[in-house]
């Protein structure tokens, strides 16, 4: 399950972990904040005492998107001007 909310300066997507009862422990929600110049991914640590945060530039996010569909290797995306 997920939710999408549009705030003043960001779109917030929350991924909610779901599983059948007793099949596995649930993970904390993943919150994705998209801004004009970056994407931030947040999740509470397993201890629940702090938020782990990763910030991607739009270029890094583009590379991640491409990497999900490529085999093992080294790559460089060519960027048009």
C-alpha positions in Angstrom: 0.0 0.0 0.0 1.2 3.6 -0.6 0.0 7.1 -0.2 0.8 10.2 -2.3 0.5 13.8 -0.9 1.3 17.1 -2.5 2.8 19.6 -0.1 3.8 23.2 -0.9 7.4 22.4 -2.0 7.4 18.6 -2.3 5.5 15.5 -3.2 5.5 12.9 -0.4 5.1 9.2 -1.2 4.8 6.8 1.7 5.3 3.1 1.1 3.5 1.1 3.8 4.8 -2.5 4.4 2.1 -5.1 4.4 2.2 -8.9 5.0 -0.1 -11.6 5.9 -0.3 -12.0 9.7 2.6 -14.1 11.1 4.5 -14.4 7.8 7.3 -12.0 8.7 8.0 -8.9 10.8 6.8 -5.6 9.2 9.4 -3.0 8.2 8.9 0.7 9.0 7.2 2.9 6.4 9.5 4.3 3.7 8.9 8.0 3.0 10.0 9.5 -0.4 10.1 13.3 -0.7 10.5 14.7 -4.2 11.7 18.3 -4.7 12.6 20.2 -7.8 16.3 19.4 -7.4 16.5 16.2 -5.2 14.8 13.1 -3.9 15.0 12.2 -0.2 14.3 8.6 1.0 13.6 8.2 4.8 12.9 5.3 7.1 13.0 4.9 10.9 15.9 2.7 12.1 14.9 -0.7 13.5 15.5 0.7 17.0 13.0 3.5 16.2 15.1 6.2 17.7 16.2 8.1 14.6 15.4 8.5 10.9 17.9 7.1 8.3 17.9 9.5 5.3 19.4 9.3 1.8 19.4 12.2 -0.6 19.7 11.6 -4.3 20.4 14.3 -6.9 18.2 14.0 -10.0 21.2 12.7 -11.9 21.8 9.9 -9.3 18.1 9.0 -9.4 18.3 8.7 -13.2 21.3 6.4 -12.9 19.5 4.3 -10.3 16.5 4.0 -12.6 18.8 2.8 -15.4 20.8 0.5 -13.2 17.6 -1.5 -12.3 17.4 -2.7 -15.9 21.0 -3.4 -16.7 23.3 -6.4 -16.1 26.4 -6.4 -13.9 29.1 -4.0 -15.2 30.3 -0.4 -15.2 28.2 2.3 -16.9 28.1 6.0 -17.6 25.0 7.6 -18.9 25.5 10.2 -21.6 23.6 13.4 -20.9 22.4 15.6 -23.7 22.9 19.4 -23.3 
